[in-house]
Amino acid sequence: MIEAVSETKNQIAISVDQASQASSLSKPFLRNEIRAGKLRVVRPGNSRRVLIMMSDFMDYLRGEISEK
């Protein structure tokens, strides 16, 4: 179950840890996908915190995110 979901600009966002728990993908794998540009993230304000928009994560899981 996903807890402490953040809301960014009226959209739901989850942490890398929450995405890992929800999908059974490892945190290092997800971080590598983020570095490779395959999974988009947002950094609210000047925060170092990385959040994944739920819509982007669902697209990623369905294979609908194209590489840039």
C-alpha positions as protocol buffer text, in pm:
chain_id: "A"
residue {
  index: 1
  type: MET
  ca { x: 0 y: 0 z: 0 }
}
residue {
  index: 2
  type: ILE
  ca { x: 130 y: 347 z: -86 }
}
residue {
  index: 3
  type: GLU
  ca { x: 143 y: 588 z: 204 }
}
residue {
  index: 4
  type: ALA
  ca { x: 227 y: 957 z: 228 }
}
residue {
  index: 5
  type: VAL
  ca { x: 156 y: 1034 z: -134 }
}
residue {
  index: 6
  type: SER
  ca { x: 246 y: 1393 z: -227 }
}
residue {
  index: 7
  type: GLU
  ca { x: 33 y: 1621 z: -437 }
}
residue {
  index: 8
  type: THR
  ca { x: 221 y: 1843 z: -682 }
}
residue {
  index: 9
  type: LYS
  ca { x: 25 y: 2094 z: -891 }
}
residue {
  index: 10
  type: ASN
  ca { x: -295 y: 1894 z: -833 }
}
residue {
  index: 11
  type: GLN
  ca { x: -134 y: 1572 z: -954 }
}
residue {
  index: 12
  type: ILE
  ca { x: -33 y: 1277 z: -738 }
}
residue {
  index: 13
  type: ALA
  ca { x: 338 y: 1207 z: -701 }
}
residue {
  index: 14
  type: ILE
  ca { x: 521 y: 925 z: -525 }
}
residue {
  index: 15
  type: SER
  ca { x: 876 y: 878 z: -403 }
}
residue {
  index: 16
  type: VAL
  ca { x: 1123 y: 633 z: -556 }
}
residue {
  index: 17
  type: ASP
  ca { x: 1077 y: 415 z: -246 }
}
residue {
  index: 18
  type: GLN
  ca { x: 699 y: 413 z: -290 }
}
residue {
  index: 19
  type: ALA
  ca { x: 733 y: 336 z: -662 }
}
residue {
  index: 20
  type: SER
  ca { x: 963 y: 47 z: -577 }
}
residue {
  index: 21
  type: GLN
  ca { x: 718 y: -96 z: -325 }
}
residue {
  index: 22
  type: ALA
  ca { x: 421 y: -56 z: -558 }
}
residue {
  index: 23
  type: SER
  ca { x: 590 y: -219 z: -857 }
}
residue {
  index: 24
  type: SER
  ca { x: 843 y: -462 z: -708 }
}
residue {
  index: 25
  type: LEU
  ca { x: 1114 y: -287 z: -913 }
}
residue {
  index: 26
  type: SER
  ca { x: 1424 y: -216 z: -705 }
}
residue {
  index: 27
  type: LYS
  ca { x: 1515 y: 137 z: -597 }
}
residue {
  index: 28
  type: PRO
  ca { x: 1857 y: 115 z: -771 }
}
residue {
  index: 29
  type: PHE
  ca { x: 1687 y: 4 z: -1094 }
}
residue {
  index: 30
  type: LEU
  ca { x: 1441 y: 293 z: -1078 }
}
residue {
  index: 31
  type: ARG
  ca { x: 1722 y: 541 z: -1006 }
}
residue {
  index: 32
  type: ASN
  ca { x: 1912 y: 411 z: -1310 }
}
residue {
  index: 33
  type: GLU
  ca { x: 1600 y: 451 z: -1525 }
}
residue {
  index: 34
  type: ILE
  ca { x: 1568 y: 809 z: -1396 }
}
residue {
  index: 35
  type: ARG
  ca { x: 1935 y: 884 z: -1477 }
}
residue {
  index: 36
  type: ALA
  ca { x: 1890 y: 733 z: -1823 }
}
residue {
  index: 37
  type: GLY
  ca { x: 1592 y: 962 z: -1886 }
}
residue {
  index: 38
  type: LYS
  ca { x: 1348 y: 673 z: -1918 }
}
residue {
  index: 39
  type: LEU
  ca { x: 1146 y: 774 z: -1613 }
}
residue {
  index: 40
  type: ARG
  ca { x: 1059 y: 1140 z: -1557 }
}
residue {
  index: 41
  type: VAL
  ca { x: 1074 y: 1299 z: -1214 }
}
residue {
  index: 42
  type: VAL
  ca { x: 1000 y: 1633 z: -1052 }
}
residue {
  index: 43
  type: ARG
  ca { x: 1190 y: 1812 z: -779 }
}
residue {
  index: 44
  type: PRO
  ca { x: 950 y: 2032 z: -582 }
}
residue {
  index: 45
  type: GLY
  ca { x: 1091 y: 2380 z: -519 }
}
residue {
  index: 46
  type: ASN
  ca { x: 1461 y: 2379 z: -442 }
}
residue {
  index: 47
  type: SER
  ca { x: 1432 y: 2038 z: -280 }
}
residue {
  index: 48
  type: ARG
  ca { x: 1672 y: 1752 z: -338 }
}
residue {
  index: 49
  type: ARG
  ca { x: 1372 y: 1521 z: -303 }
}
residue {
  index: 50
  type: VAL
  ca { x: 1280 y: 1336 z: -619 }
}
residue {
  index: 51
  type: LEU
  ca { x: 915 y: 1259 z: -690 }
}
residue {
  index: 52
  type: ILE
  ca { x: 762 y: 1059 z: -972 }
}
residue {
  index: 53
  type: MET
  ca { x: 429 y: 1177 z: -1105 }
}
residue {
  index: 54
  type: MET
  ca { x: 184 y: 889 z: -1082 }
}
residue {
  index: 55
  type: SER
  ca { x: 70 y: 944 z: -1442 }
}
residue {
  index: 56
  type: ASP
  ca { x: 433 y: 927 z: -1564 }
}
residue {
  index: 57
  type: PHE
  ca { x: 495 y: 615 z: -1357 }
}
residue {
  index: 58
  type: MET
  ca { x: 188 y: 441 z: -1497 }
}
residue {
  index: 59
  type: ASP
  ca { x: 296 y: 537 z: -1851 }
}
residue {
  index: 60
  type: TYR
  ca { x: 644 y: 402 z: -1777 }
}
residue {
  index: 61
  type: LEU
  ca { x: 503 y: 73 z: -1651 }
}
residue {
  index: 62
  type: ARG
  ca { x: 291 y: 43 z: -1966 }
}
residue {
  index: 63
  type: GLY
  ca { x: 598 y: 118 z: -2179 }
}
residue {
  index: 64
  type: GLU
  ca { x: 453 y: 442 z: -2314 }
}
residue {
  index: 65
  type: ILE
  ca { x: 739 y: 677 z: -2218 }
}
residue {
  index: 66
  type: SER
  ca { x: 963 y: 745 z: -2514 }
}
residue {
  index: 67
  type: GLU
  ca { x: 1333 y: 810 z: -2473 }
}
residue {
  index: 68
  type: LYS
  ca { x: 1448 y: 1165 z: -2526 }
}
